[in-house]
Amino acid sequence: MAIVRNLGRRDYETVWRAMSRYTDLRDENSADEIWCVEHQPVFTQGQAGKAEHLLNTGDIPVVQVDRGGQVTYHGPGQLVVYPLLDLRRAKIGVRDLVTALEKATVAMLATFGIAAAPRADAPGVYLLEGPRSGNKIASIGLRVRRGCSFHGIAINIDMDLAPFLRINPCGYAGMQMVQMVELLPQVPTWKQVAENFVRELLCTLELPPAEWQPLEENVLAQLSAEQQELSNG
């Protein structure tokens, strides 16, 4: 059974270091975990990221990270989900996980009456209907190490989208972003979206229901500190 954790609002680098360290420390008996988090404002640049996609980052920090993909923005009002899964144990391929994240997002959005779909030429989820059709509502960037996944998906709920104008989102000039609050008369809470998404993801991956547990502050801090020491060493 997977463990799901609500991390609340956290700075990006602490969570990134912690999930990286968890991935390095886990073994074949370690539990799969799904971390749901909301980040302080930050741009993250993937391994293939190109400097020309950073247009005017201003006072928002840019973090070079080890996931796939180009640059994106995280900020309050966005749901970020990190599936820390043993893909070999679950017999899940990387493409399968990307597809599952997309399908889970589509299914979650449908529960709120929003029609969306993935695109063959660009990972993520895009609106299907209305004047904002084609706009992107969810972005994906993953890393797999030792057969285990980390990083994940970001879903726009009720946030300031202006920082996306300071970059070429996911490396696409002119890419228009959208969020749930623009499409619904009453926006769901962050927790409602998280719970619906996790349920749909586990169903799509054919994994058993998960147990929500808190993440102890000292565990998160220790994992982050250990990874920082390794990086500095």
CYANA upper distance limits for C-alpha pairs under 8 A (distance plus 0.5 A):
  1 MET  CA     31 ALA  CA      7.73
  1 MET  CA     32 ASP  CA      7.86
  1 MET  CA    207 LEU  CA      8.09
  1 MET  CA    208 PRO  CA      6.45
  1 MET  CA    209 PRO  CA      7.32
  1 MET  CA    210 ALA  CA      6.25
  1 MET  CA    211 GLU  CA      7.90
  2 ALA  CA     31 ALA  CA      6.66
  2 ALA  CA     32 ASP  CA      5.33
  2 ALA  CA     33 GLU  CA      5.89
  2 ALA  CA     34 ILE  CA      7.70
  2 ALA  CA    207 LEU  CA      8.49
  2 ALA  CA    208 PRO  CA      8.02
  2 ALA  CA    209 PRO  CA      7.90
  2 ALA  CA    210 ALA  CA      5.41
  2 ALA  CA    211 GLU  CA      7.15
  3 ILE  CA     31 ALA  CA      7.53
  3 ILE  CA     32 ASP  CA      6.84
  3 ILE  CA     33 GLU  CA      5.18
  3 ILE  CA     34 ILE  CA      6.75
  3 ILE  CA    210 ALA  CA      6.03
  3 ILE  CA    211 GLU  CA      5.59
  3 ILE  CA    212 TRP  CA      6.42
  3 ILE  CA    213 GLN  CA      7.11
  4 VAL  CA     33 GLU  CA      6.15
  4 VAL  CA     34 ILE  CA      5.15
  4 VAL  CA     35 TRP  CA      6.41
  4 VAL  CA     36 CYS  CA      7.98
  4 VAL  CA    210 ALA  CA      6.81
  4 VAL  CA    211 GLU  CA      6.40
  4 VAL  CA    212 TRP  CA      5.06
  4 VAL  CA    213 GLN  CA      6.57
  5 ARG  CA     33 GLU  CA      7.95
  5 ARG  CA     34 ILE  CA      6.76
  5 ARG  CA     35 TRP  CA      5.45
  5 ARG  CA     36 CYS  CA      6.56
  5 ARG  CA    212 TRP  CA      6.16
  5 ARG  CA    213 GLN  CA      5.79
  5 ARG  CA    214 PRO  CA      5.97
  5 ARG  CA    215 LEU  CA      6.60
  6 ASN  CA     35 TRP  CA      6.74
  6 ASN  CA     36 CYS  CA      5.48
  6 ASN  CA     37 VAL  CA      6.71
  6 ASN  CA    212 TRP  CA      8.14
  6 ASN  CA    213 GLN  CA      8.01
  6 ASN  CA    214 PRO  CA      6.89
  6 ASN  CA    215 LEU  CA      7.91
  7 LEU  CA     35 TRP  CA      7.26
  7 LEU  CA     36 CYS  CA      6.48
  7 LEU  CA     37 VAL  CA      5.53
  7 LEU  CA     38 GLU  CA      8.13
  7 LEU  CA    214 PRO  CA      7.92
  7 LEU  CA    215 LEU  CA      7.22
  8 GLY  CA     36 CYS  CA      7.95
  8 GLY  CA     37 VAL  CA      5.76
  8 GLY  CA     38 GLU  CA      6.39
  9 ARG  CA     37 VAL  CA      6.50
  9 ARG  CA     38 GLU  CA      4.99
  9 ARG  CA     39 HIS  CA      5.90
  9 ARG  CA     40 GLN  CA      7.36
  9 ARG  CA     76 PRO  CA      7.99
 10 ARG  CA     14 THR  CA      7.98
 10 ARG  CA     15 VAL  CA      7.64
 10 ARG  CA     37 VAL  CA      7.45
 10 ARG  CA     38 GLU  CA      6.76
 10 ARG  CA     39 HIS  CA      5.57
 10 ARG  CA     40 GLN  CA      6.71
 11 ASP  CA     15 VAL  CA      7.43
 11 ASP  CA     39 HIS  CA      5.97
 11 ASP  CA     40 GLN  CA      5.72
 12 TYR  CA     16 TRP  CA      6.59
 12 TYR  CA     39 HIS  CA      6.30
 12 TYR  CA     40 GLN  CA      7.31
 12 TYR  CA     42 VAL  CA      7.66
 13 GLU  CA     17 ARG  CA      6.52
 13 GLU  CA     63 VAL  CA      8.39
 14 THR  CA     18 ALA  CA      6.68
 14 THR  CA    220 LEU  CA      8.33
 14 THR  CA    221 ALA  CA      7.96
 14 THR  CA    224 SER  CA      6.00
 15 VAL  CA     19 MET  CA      6.62
 15 VAL  CA    220 LEU  CA      8.00
 15 VAL  CA    224 SER  CA      7.47
 16 TRP  CA     20 SER  CA      6.63
 16 TRP  CA    151 HIS  CA      8.19
 16 TRP  CA    224 SER  CA      8.18
 17 ARG  CA     21 ARG  CA      6.62
 17 ARG  CA    223 LEU  CA      7.47
 17 ARG  CA    224 SER  CA      5.15
 17 ARG  CA    225 ALA  CA      8.16
 17 ARG  CA    227 GLN  CA      6.00
 17 ARG  CA    228 GLN  CA      7.22
 18 ALA  CA     22 TYR  CA      6.61
 18 ALA  CA    220 LEU  CA      6.50
 18 ALA  CA    221 ALA  CA      8.01
 18 ALA  CA    222 GLN  CA      8.35
 18 ALA  CA    223 LEU  CA      5.12
 18 ALA  CA    224 SER  CA      4.73
 18 ALA  CA    225 ALA  CA      8.40
 18 ALA  CA    227 GLN  CA      7.41
 19 MET  CA     23 THR  CA      6.64
 19 MET  CA     84 LEU  CA      8.01
 19 MET  CA    150 PHE  CA      7.20
 19 MET  CA    151 HIS  CA      8.37
 19 MET  CA    223 LEU  CA      8.21
 19 MET  CA    224 SER  CA      8.45
 20 SER  CA     24 ASP  CA      6.91
 20 SER  CA    150 PHE  CA      7.65
 20 SER  CA    227 GLN  CA      7.71
 21 ARG  CA     25 LEU  CA      6.65
 21 ARG  CA    223 LEU  CA      6.25
 21 ARG  CA    224 SER  CA      7.53
 21 ARG  CA    226 GLU  CA      7.72
 21 ARG  CA    227 GLN  CA      6.03
 22 TYR  CA     26 ARG  CA      6.52
 22 TYR  CA    223 LEU  CA      7.36
 23 THR  CA     84 LEU  CA      7.73
 23 THR  CA    145 ARG  CA      7.88
 23 THR  CA    146 ARG  CA      8.46
 23 THR  CA    148 CYS  CA      7.13
 23 THR  CA    149 SER  CA      8.12
 23 THR  CA    150 PHE  CA      7.82
 24 ASP  CA    145 ARG  CA      8.42
 24 ASP  CA    146 ARG  CA      8.22
 26 ARG  CA     30 SER  CA      5.95
 28 GLU  CA     86 ASP  CA      8.34
 28 GLU  CA     89 ARG  CA      8.07
 32 ASP  CA     83 PRO  CA      8.36
 32 ASP  CA     84 LEU  CA      6.25
 32 ASP  CA     85 LEU  CA      5.39
 32 ASP  CA     86 ASP  CA      7.00
 33 GLU  CA     83 PRO  CA      6.81
 33 GLU  CA     84 LEU  CA      5.55
 33 GLU  CA     85 LEU  CA      7.02
 34 ILE  CA     81 VAL  CA      7.34
 34 ILE  CA     82 TYR  CA      6.11
 34 ILE  CA     83 PRO  CA      5.00
 34 ILE  CA     84 LEU  CA      6.23
 34 ILE  CA     85 LEU  CA      8.33
 35 TRP  CA     81 VAL  CA      6.12
 35 TRP  CA     82 TYR  CA      5.49
 35 TRP  CA     83 PRO  CA      7.00
 35 TRP  CA     84 LEU  CA      8.14
 36 CYS  CA     79 LEU  CA      7.41
 36 CYS  CA     80 VAL  CA      6.31
 36 CYS  CA     81 VAL  CA      5.09
 36 CYS  CA     82 TYR  CA      6.99
 36 CYS  CA    194 ALA  CA      7.39
 37 VAL  CA     79 LEU  CA      6.75
 37 VAL  CA     80 VAL  CA      5.79
 37 VAL  CA     81 VAL  CA      6.92
 38 GLU  CA     74 HIS  CA      8.42
 38 GLU  CA     75 GLY  CA      7.31
 38 GLU  CA     76 PRO  CA      6.30
 38 GLU  CA     77 GLY  CA      7.42
 38 GLU  CA     78 GLN  CA      6.50
 38 GLU  CA     79 LEU  CA      6.19
 38 GLU  CA     80 VAL  CA      6.52
 39 HIS  CA     74 HIS  CA      6.47
 39 HIS  CA     75 GLY  CA      5.62
 39 HIS  CA     76 PRO  CA      6.33
 39 HIS  CA     78 GLN  CA      8.17
 39 HIS  CA     80 VAL  CA      8.24
 40 GLN  CA     74 HIS  CA      7.54
 40 GLN  CA     75 GLY  CA      5.58
 40 GLN  CA     76 PRO  CA      6.46
 41 PRO  CA     60 ILE  CA      6.89
 41 PRO  CA     61 PRO  CA      8.19
 41 PRO  CA     73 TYR  CA      7.84
 41 PRO  CA     74 HIS  CA      6.13
 41 PRO  CA     75 GLY  CA      4.71
 41 PRO  CA     76 PRO  CA      7.37
 42 VAL  CA     60 ILE  CA      6.17
 42 VAL  CA     61 PRO  CA      5.84
 42 VAL  CA     62 VAL  CA      6.64
 42 VAL  CA     63 VAL  CA      7.84
 42 VAL  CA     73 TYR  CA      6.37
 42 VAL  CA     74 HIS  CA      5.92
 42 VAL  CA     75 GLY  CA      7.03
 43 PHE  CA     57 THR  CA      8.38
 43 PHE  CA     60 ILE  CA      7.36
 43 PHE  CA     61 PRO  CA      6.64
 43 PHE  CA     62 VAL  CA      5.16
 43 PHE  CA     63 VAL  CA      6.73
 43 PHE  CA     71 VAL  CA      7.21
 43 PHE  CA     72 THR  CA      6.17
 43 PHE  CA     73 TYR  CA      5.01
 43 PHE  CA     74 HIS  CA      6.87
 44 THR  CA     62 VAL  CA      6.15
 44 THR  CA     63 VAL  CA      5.31
 44 THR  CA     64 GLN  CA      6.46
 44 THR  CA     65 VAL  CA      6.98
 44 THR  CA     71 VAL  CA      6.00
 44 THR  CA     72 THR  CA      6.11
 44 THR  CA     73 TYR  CA      6.89
 44 THR  CA     74 HIS  CA      8.28
 45 GLN  CA     49 GLY  CA      5.96
 45 GLN  CA     62 VAL  CA      7.50
 45 GLN  CA     63 VAL  CA      6.60
 45 GLN  CA     64 GLN  CA      5.38
 45 GLN  CA     65 VAL  CA      6.42
 45 GLN  CA     69 GLY  CA      8.19
 45 GLN  CA     70 GLN  CA      6.03
 45 GLN  CA     71 VAL  CA      4.71
 45 GLN  CA     72 THR  CA      7.23
 46 GLY  CA     64 GLN  CA      6.84
 46 GLY  CA     65 VAL  CA      5.83
 46 GLY  CA     66 ASP  CA      6.50
 46 GLY  CA     67 ARG  CA      5.70
 46 GLY  CA     68 GLY  CA      5.76
 46 GLY  CA     69 GLY  CA      5.49
 46 GLY  CA     70 GLN  CA      5.26
 46 GLY  CA     71 VAL  CA      6.52
 46 GLY  CA    141 GLY  CA      8.31
 47 GLN  CA     64 GLN  CA      7.94
 47 GLN  CA     65 VAL  CA      6.94
 47 GLN  CA     66 ASP  CA      5.99
 47 GLN  CA     67 ARG  CA      6.49
 47 GLN  CA     68 GLY  CA      6.14
 47 GLN  CA     69 GLY  CA      7.13
 47 GLN  CA     70 GLN  CA      7.66
 48 ALA  CA     68 GLY  CA      7.12
 48 ALA  CA     69 GLY  CA      6.40
 48 ALA  CA     70 GLN  CA      6.39
 49 GLY  CA     53 HIS  CA      8.20
 49 GLY  CA     69 GLY  CA      7.12
 49 GLY  CA     70 GLN  CA      4.79
 49 GLY  CA     71 VAL  CA      6.65
 49 GLY  CA    171 GLY  CA      8.14
 50 LYS  CA     54 LEU  CA      8.27
 50 LYS  CA     70 GLN  CA      7.57
 50 LYS  CA    171 GLY  CA      8.36
 53 HIS  CA     71 VAL  CA      7.53
 53 HIS  CA    167 ILE  CA      6.02
 53 HIS  CA    168 ASN  CA      5.40
 53 HIS  CA    169 PRO  CA      8.12
 53 HIS  CA    171 GLY  CA      6.39
 53 HIS  CA    172 TYR  CA      8.49
 53 HIS  CA    173 ALA  CA      8.18
 54 LEU  CA     71 VAL  CA      8.02
 54 LEU  CA    166 ARG  CA      7.26
 54 LEU  CA    167 ILE  CA      5.25
 54 LEU  CA    168 ASN  CA      7.20
 55 LEU  CA    166 ARG  CA      5.67
 55 LEU  CA    167 ILE  CA      5.46
 55 LEU  CA    168 ASN  CA      7.74
 56 ASN  CA    166 ARG  CA      5.29
 56 ASN  CA    167 ILE  CA      7.28
 57 THR  CA     61 PRO  CA      7.89
 57 THR  CA     62 VAL  CA      8.08
 57 THR  CA    163 PRO  CA      8.22
 57 THR  CA    166 ARG  CA      6.07
 57 THR  CA    167 ILE  CA      7.67
 66 ASP  CA    143 ARG  CA      7.37
 67 ARG  CA    141 GLY  CA      6.32
 67 ARG  CA    142 LEU  CA      5.64
 67 ARG  CA    143 ARG  CA      5.24
 67 ARG  CA    151 HIS  CA      7.04
 68 GLY  CA    141 GLY  CA      5.76
 68 GLY  CA    142 LEU  CA      6.06
 68 GLY  CA    143 ARG  CA      6.73
 69 GLY  CA    140 ILE  CA      8.49
 69 GLY  CA    141 GLY  CA      6.23
 69 GLY  CA    170 CYS  CA      7.01
 69 GLY  CA    171 GLY  CA      8.49
 70 GLN  CA    169 PRO  CA      8.08
 70 GLN  CA    170 CYS  CA      5.23
 70 GLN  CA    171 GLY  CA      5.90
 71 VAL  CA    167 ILE  CA      7.83
 71 VAL  CA    168 ASN  CA      7.78
 71 VAL  CA    169 PRO  CA      6.48
 71 VAL  CA    170 CYS  CA      5.61
 71 VAL  CA    171 GLY  CA      6.91
 72 THR  CA    139 SER  CA      8.41
 72 THR  CA    164 PHE  CA      7.92
 72 THR  CA    167 ILE  CA      8.07
 72 THR  CA    169 PRO  CA      5.86
 72 THR  CA    170 CYS  CA      6.25
 73 TYR  CA    163 PRO  CA      7.49
 73 TYR  CA    164 PHE  CA      6.83
 73 TYR  CA    169 PRO  CA      8.24
 74 HIS  CA     78 GLN  CA      7.36
 74 HIS  CA    154 ALA  CA      8.08
 75 GLY  CA    159 MET  CA      7.45
 75 GLY  CA    160 ASP  CA      8.11
 76 PRO  CA    159 MET  CA      6.47
 76 PRO  CA    160 ASP  CA      8.33
 77 GLY  CA    156 ASN  CA      7.47
 77 GLY  CA    157 ILE  CA      6.21
 77 GLY  CA    158 ASP  CA      5.18
 77 GLY  CA    159 MET  CA      4.83
 77 GLY  CA    160 ASP  CA      8.21
 77 GLY  CA    190 TRP  CA      7.73
 78 GLN  CA    154 ALA  CA      7.12
 78 GLN  CA    155 ILE  CA      6.19
 78 GLN  CA    156 ASN  CA      5.20
 78 GLN  CA    157 ILE  CA      5.81
 78 GLN  CA    158 ASP  CA      7.09
 78 GLN  CA    159 MET  CA      6.69
 78 GLN  CA    190 TRP  CA      8.27
 79 LEU  CA    154 ALA  CA      6.11
 79 LEU  CA    155 ILE  CA      5.59
 79 LEU  CA    156 ASN  CA      6.99
 79 LEU  CA    157 ILE  CA      7.41
 79 LEU  CA    190 TRP  CA      7.29
 79 LEU  CA    193 VAL  CA      8.24
 79 LEU  CA    194 ALA  CA      7.35
 80 VAL  CA    152 GLY  CA      7.76
 80 VAL  CA    153 ILE  CA      6.17
 80 VAL  CA    154 ALA  CA      4.78
 80 VAL  CA    155 ILE  CA      6.85
 81 VAL  CA    151 HIS  CA      8.27
 81 VAL  CA    152 GLY  CA      6.20
 81 VAL  CA    153 ILE  CA      5.90
 81 VAL  CA    154 ALA  CA      6.95
 82 TYR  CA    150 PHE  CA      6.45
 82 TYR  CA    151 HIS  CA      5.57
 82 TYR  CA    152 GLY  CA      5.05
 82 TYR  CA    153 ILE  CA      7.25
 83 PRO  CA    149 SER  CA      7.10
 83 PRO  CA    150 PHE  CA      6.34
 83 PRO  CA    151 HIS  CA      7.49
 83 PRO  CA    152 GLY  CA      6.67
 84 LEU  CA    148 CYS  CA      7.26
 84 LEU  CA    149 SER  CA      5.75
 84 LEU  CA    150 PHE  CA      5.49
 84 LEU  CA    151 HIS  CA      8.34
 85 LEU  CA    148 CYS  CA      5.95
 85 LEU  CA    149 SER  CA      5.80
 85 LEU  CA    150 PHE  CA      7.82
 86 ASP  CA     90 ALA  CA      6.84
 86 ASP  CA    147 GLY  CA      6.69
 86 ASP  CA    148 CYS  CA      4.94
 86 ASP  CA    149 SER  CA      7.18
 87 LEU  CA     91 LYS  CA      6.21
 87 LEU  CA     92 ILE  CA      5.39
 87 LEU  CA     93 GLY  CA      7.05
 87 LEU  CA     94 VAL  CA      8.28
 87 LEU  CA    147 GLY  CA      6.24
 87 LEU  CA    148 CYS  CA      5.93
 87 LEU  CA    149 SER  CA      7.36
 88 ARG  CA     92 ILE  CA      6.86
 88 ARG  CA     93 GLY  CA      8.31
 88 ARG  CA    147 GLY  CA      6.20
 88 ARG  CA    148 CYS  CA      7.84
 92 ILE  CA     96 ASP  CA      6.49
 92 ILE  CA     97 LEU  CA      7.20
 93 GLY  CA     97 LEU  CA      6.88
 94 VAL  CA     98 VAL  CA      6.89
 94 VAL  CA    144 VAL  CA      8.23
 95 ARG  CA     99 THR  CA      6.64
 96 ASP  CA    100 ALA  CA      6.55
 97 LEU  CA    101 LEU  CA      6.64
 97 LEU  CA    205 LEU  CA      8.34
 98 VAL  CA    102 GLU  CA      6.81
 98 VAL  CA    123 PRO  CA      8.24
 98 VAL  CA    140 ILE  CA      8.03
 99 THR  CA    103 LYS  CA      6.55
100 ALA  CA    104 ALA  CA      6.41
100 ALA  CA    201 LEU  CA      6.91
100 ALA  CA    204 THR  CA      6.33
100 ALA  CA    205 LEU  CA      6.90
101 LEU  CA    105 THR  CA      6.70
101 LEU  CA    153 ILE  CA      7.70
101 LEU  CA    201 LEU  CA      6.93
102 GLU  CA    106 VAL  CA      6.76
102 GLU  CA    117 ALA  CA      8.13
102 GLU  CA    118 PRO  CA      6.71
102 GLU  CA    124 GLY  CA      6.78
102 GLU  CA    125 VAL  CA      6.65
103 LYS  CA    107 ALA  CA      6.60
103 LYS  CA    117 ALA  CA      8.38
103 LYS  CA    118 PRO  CA      8.37
103 LYS  CA    201 LEU  CA      8.24
103 LYS  CA    204 THR  CA      7.76
104 ALA  CA    108 MET  CA      6.47
104 ALA  CA    197 PHE  CA      6.61
104 ALA  CA    198 VAL  CA      8.34
104 ALA  CA    200 GLU  CA      5.40
104 ALA  CA    201 LEU  CA      5.35
104 ALA  CA    204 THR  CA      7.09
105 THR  CA    109 LEU  CA      6.55
105 THR  CA    125 VAL  CA      7.76
105 THR  CA    138 ALA  CA      8.26
105 THR  CA    197 PHE  CA      6.83
105 THR  CA    200 GLU  CA      8.22
105 THR  CA    201 LEU  CA      8.45
106 VAL  CA    110 ALA  CA      6.65
106 VAL  CA    115 ALA  CA      7.77
106 VAL  CA    116 ALA  CA      6.11
106 VAL  CA    117 ALA  CA      6.47
106 VAL  CA    118 PRO  CA      8.48
106 VAL  CA    125 VAL  CA      7.70
107 ALA  CA    111 THR  CA      7.06
107 ALA  CA    197 PHE  CA      8.46
107 ALA  CA    200 GLU  CA      7.16
108 MET  CA    112 PHE  CA      7.65
108 MET  CA    193 VAL  CA      7.94
108 MET  CA    196 ASN  CA      6.32
108 MET  CA    197 PHE  CA      5.89
108 MET  CA    200 GLU  CA      7.05
109 LEU  CA    113 GLY  CA      6.98
109 LEU  CA    114 ILE  CA      5.59
109 LEU  CA    115 ALA  CA      7.32
109 LEU  CA    116 ALA  CA      7.73
110 ALA  CA    114 ILE  CA      5.49
110 ALA  CA    115 ALA  CA      6.36
110 ALA  CA    116 ALA  CA      8.19
112 PHE  CA    184 LEU  CA      8.48
114 ILE  CA    127 LEU  CA      8.27
114 ILE  CA    183 LEU  CA      7.87
115 ALA  CA    127 LEU  CA      6.65
115 ALA  CA    128 LEU  CA      6.05
115 ALA  CA    129 GLU  CA      6.93
116 ALA  CA    125 VAL  CA      6.97
116 ALA  CA    126 TYR  CA      5.87
116 ALA  CA    127 LEU  CA      4.77
116 ALA  CA    128 LEU  CA      5.33
116 ALA  CA    129 GLU  CA      8.11
117 ALA  CA    125 VAL  CA      5.88
117 ALA  CA    126 TYR  CA      5.97
117 ALA  CA    127 LEU  CA      7.00
117 ALA  CA    128 LEU  CA      7.00
118 PRO  CA    122 ALA  CA      8.38
118 PRO  CA    123 PRO  CA      7.25
118 PRO  CA    124 GLY  CA      6.21
118 PRO  CA    125 VAL  CA      4.96
118 PRO  CA    126 TYR  CA      6.49
119 ARG  CA    123 PRO  CA      6.88
119 ARG  CA    124 GLY  CA      7.52
119 ARG  CA    125 VAL  CA      7.49
119 ARG  CA    126 TYR  CA      7.85
123 PRO  CA    139 SER  CA      7.54
123 PRO  CA    140 ILE  CA      6.82
124 GLY  CA    136 LYS  CA      7.78
124 GLY  CA    137 ILE  CA      8.27
124 GLY  CA    138 ALA  CA      5.91
124 GLY  CA    139 SER  CA      5.15
124 GLY  CA    140 ILE  CA      6.01
125 VAL  CA    136 LYS  CA      6.45
125 VAL  CA    137 ILE  CA      6.37
125 VAL  CA    138 ALA  CA      5.58
125 VAL  CA    139 SER  CA      7.33
126 TYR  CA    133 SER  CA      7.86
126 TYR  CA    134 GLY  CA      5.92
126 TYR  CA    135 ASN  CA      5.93
126 TYR  CA    136 LYS  CA      4.85
126 TYR  CA    137 ILE  CA      6.16
126 TYR  CA    138 ALA  CA      7.66
127 LEU  CA    132 ARG  CA      7.27
127 LEU  CA    133 SER  CA      5.28
127 LEU  CA    134 GLY  CA      5.64
127 LEU  CA    135 ASN  CA      6.13
127 LEU  CA    136 LYS  CA      7.02
127 LEU  CA    137 ILE  CA      7.53
128 LEU  CA    133 SER  CA      5.45
128 LEU  CA    134 GLY  CA      6.70
129 GLU  CA    133 SER  CA      5.31
129 GLU  CA    134 GLY  CA      8.46
132 ARG  CA    178 VAL  CA      7.98
135 ASN  CA    175 MET  CA      7.80
135 ASN  CA    176 GLN  CA      5.62
135 ASN  CA    177 MET  CA      5.79
135 ASN  CA    178 VAL  CA      6.34
136 LYS  CA    175 MET  CA      8.03
136 LYS  CA    176 GLN  CA      6.79
136 LYS  CA    177 MET  CA      5.22
136 LYS  CA    178 VAL  CA      6.31
137 ILE  CA    155 ILE  CA      6.58
137 ILE  CA    156 ASN  CA      6.14
137 ILE  CA    177 MET  CA      6.50
137 ILE  CA    178 VAL  CA      5.65
137 ILE  CA    179 GLN  CA      6.16
137 ILE  CA    180 MET  CA      8.23
138 ALA  CA    153 ILE  CA      7.37
138 ALA  CA    154 ALA  CA      5.96
138 ALA  CA    155 ILE  CA      4.89
138 ALA  CA    156 ASN  CA      6.74
139 SER  CA    153 ILE  CA      6.12
139 SER  CA    154 ALA  CA      5.79
139 SER  CA    155 ILE  CA      7.24
139 SER  CA    170 CYS  CA      8.31
140 ILE  CA    152 GLY  CA      6.29
140 ILE  CA    153 ILE  CA      4.91
140 ILE  CA    154 ALA  CA      7.03
141 GLY  CA    151 HIS  CA      6.85
141 GLY  CA    152 GLY  CA      5.95
141 GLY  CA    153 ILE  CA      6.89
142 LEU  CA    149 SER  CA      7.45
142 LEU  CA    150 PHE  CA      6.61
142 LEU  CA    151 HIS  CA      5.41
142 LEU  CA    152 GLY  CA      5.71
142 LEU  CA    153 ILE  CA      8.48
143 ARG  CA    149 SER  CA      6.23
143 ARG  CA    150 PHE  CA      5.96
143 ARG  CA    151 HIS  CA      6.55
144 VAL  CA    148 CYS  CA      5.76
144 VAL  CA    149 SER  CA      4.86
144 VAL  CA    150 PHE  CA      6.86
145 ARG  CA    149 SER  CA      6.99
155 ILE  CA    179 GLN  CA      8.35
156 ASN  CA    178 VAL  CA      7.50
156 ASN  CA    179 GLN  CA      5.18
156 ASN  CA    180 MET  CA      6.95
157 ILE  CA    179 GLN  CA      5.60
157 ILE  CA    180 MET  CA      5.21
157 ILE  CA    181 VAL  CA      6.55
157 ILE  CA    187 VAL  CA      8.26
157 ILE  CA    190 TRP  CA      7.72
158 ASP  CA    179 GLN  CA      6.75
158 ASP  CA    180 MET  CA      6.94
158 ASP  CA    181 VAL  CA      5.80
158 ASP  CA    187 VAL  CA      8.14
159 MET  CA    179 GLN  CA      7.99
161 LEU  CA    165 LEU  CA      8.14
161 LEU  CA    177 MET  CA      7.71
161 LEU  CA    178 VAL  CA      8.15
162 ALA  CA    166 ARG  CA      8.04
163 PRO  CA    167 ILE  CA      7.90
164 PHE  CA    168 ASN  CA      7.79
164 PHE  CA    169 PRO  CA      6.85
164 PHE  CA    177 MET  CA      7.93
168 ASN  CA    172 TYR  CA      5.66
168 ASN  CA    173 ALA  CA      5.20
168 ASN  CA    174 GLY  CA      7.08
168 ASN  CA    175 MET  CA      7.23
169 PRO  CA    173 ALA  CA      7.57
169 PRO  CA    174 GLY  CA      8.49
169 PRO  CA    175 MET  CA      6.60
178 VAL  CA    182 GLU  CA      7.73
179 GLN  CA    183 LEU  CA      7.75
180 MET  CA    184 LEU  CA      6.93
180 MET  CA    187 VAL  CA      7.22
181 VAL  CA    185 PRO  CA      8.19
181 VAL  CA    186 GLN  CA      7.83
181 VAL  CA    187 VAL  CA      5.70
188 PRO  CA    192 GLN  CA      6.64
188 PRO  CA    193 VAL  CA      7.13
189 THR  CA    193 VAL  CA      6.93
190 TRP  CA    194 ALA  CA      6.67
191 LYS  CA    195 GLU  CA      6.57
192 GLN  CA    196 ASN  CA      6.62
193 VAL  CA    197 PHE  CA      6.48
194 ALA  CA    198 VAL  CA      6.60
195 GLU  CA    199 ARG  CA      6.69
196 ASN  CA    200 GLU  CA      6.77
197 PHE  CA    201 LEU  CA      6.58
198 VAL  CA    202 LEU  CA      6.67
199 ARG  CA    203 CYS  CA      6.76
199 ARG  CA    209 PRO  CA      7.81
200 GLU  CA    204 THR  CA      6.56
201 LEU  CA    205 LEU  CA      6.66
202 LEU  CA    206 GLU  CA      6.41
202 LEU  CA    207 LEU  CA      5.49
202 LEU  CA    208 PRO  CA      7.17
202 LEU  CA    209 PRO  CA      7.21
202 LEU  CA    210 ALA  CA      8.27
203 CYS  CA    207 LEU  CA      6.68
203 CYS  CA    208 PRO  CA      8.09
215 LEU  CA    219 VAL  CA      7.64
215 LEU  CA    220 LEU  CA      7.54
216 GLU  CA    220 LEU  CA      7.08
217 GLU  CA    221 ALA  CA      6.67
218 ASN  CA    222 GLN  CA      6.43
219 VAL  CA    223 LEU  CA      6.64
220 LEU  CA    224 SER  CA      6.65
221 ALA  CA    225 ALA  CA      6.54
222 GLN  CA    226 GLU  CA      6.57
223 LEU  CA    227 GLN  CA      6.79
224 SER  CA    228 GLN  CA      6.73
225 ALA  CA    229 GLU  CA      6.71
226 GLU  CA    230 LEU  CA      6.83
227 GLN  CA    231 SER  CA      6.69
228 GLN  CA    232 ASN  CA      6.60
229 GLU  CA    233 GLY  CA      6.43
